[in-house]
Structure formats: structure tokens, C-alpha cells
Amino acid sequence: MRVIAGKARRIPLKTIAGDGTRPTTDRIKETLFNILQNDLYEIRFLDLFAGSGGIGIEALSRGAAFACFVDQNRAAADCIRENLRFTRLIDQAEVLNCEVRAALERLNGQPPFQIIFMDPPYGKGLEDQVLMNITRNRPTFVDAHTLFIVEMAMETDETHLADYGYEILRVKPYKTNKHIFLIPAIHEEE
């Protein structure tokens, strides 16, 4: 696994041992960031269930101003910090080593993230819990323009995500998984 483009291009990234994480392949990462290429400059990026941090680090390398990484696994959080130091992107990042729900509470009060990426373990409904929590609590770090990208197994039906108050903008399928692009159905004046 490596950084594909930007100021940290070609720098290899470490992953944690075992099957606790599922790093996004370079090919899928490249496709994702080709889709996002015009939306990354100077943004705030939130990487939930971050694993080794490859997605958020790619965003920083390609021009994001700040990235927050959330993973409850101590080894994953340590790996993210090491990758951030190695890529010299640590000063633009924050790593929260806690459960995602606790991280969302800690992040409330911060300015909006323009992109929130989540790659939870498949088949556990964790993306549903996160999206429902955000709809219910309307935190400051989400606004009507925040783009959510959810990675899920190919066989998982994503249509129910609209029931949580999100508009599905795009579904990008790959061989075994897919990315769902969503925006919240909230209004600026609320």
C-alpha cells in the first residue's frame, strides 16, 4: 500500500498485522480519488474506521488542509500516527483512538468537514448507526454540503440509507465492494 499522488506520492504506508483491517487497494483508492480530485483542495476530511489511514493520508497528500482519523483499535491508531510522521503530514492531522460514537461527540463543536469517509467492518450495520446518529444529533461538523462516502460490500443494499435523511448521489461498484456517495438532506437555516 502506498500514497498514489500528491506531495507524499509513492511513499509506502504500513498496515497493521492480522485481519482486523481491510486496506483499500491502490486501484480502488485511485478510482475514488479520481472522482474526488476537484473537491479536495483545502478541505477538512474525516476518515472513520480509518484502519491504517490510507484514505485520509491520500486526501492530505492531494491537498486537503486537515484530516481527522478515527479508529478504536490501538494498533491501528499507532499505525496511522506512524504513517503520518513518515509522510510528513502529521501537522495537518488528528488521530482519535476511540469508538466512532465517542469520536462524533468529541468532534461536535468543530467546523464542518467537507468529506466524511467511512469504511466500517462489513455486515455489522455500523454505517447505519453513524448516519442515524448524525441525522438525530445534527452536529456542527456536518452541514448541507458535507459529502459522505460509505464503503460497503457489493451485496449490501444501500437504498435504505435514504431513509436516514440522506440523498444518494452515486454508487460506484467494484468487484467485491462499492462506494456510496451521499449528502445529508438538511437545510442551512435549521
Secondary structure, DSSP 8 states (H G I E B T S, - for coil): -B--SSTTTT-B----SSSS-----HHHHHHHHHHHGGG-TT-EEEEES-TT-HHHHHHHHTT-SEEEEE-S-HHHHHHHHHHHHHTT-GGGEEEE-S-HHHHHHHHTTS---SEEEE---TTS-HHHHHHHHHHHH--TT--TT-EEEEEEETTS--GGGGGGTEEEEEEEE-SSEEEEEEEE---TT-
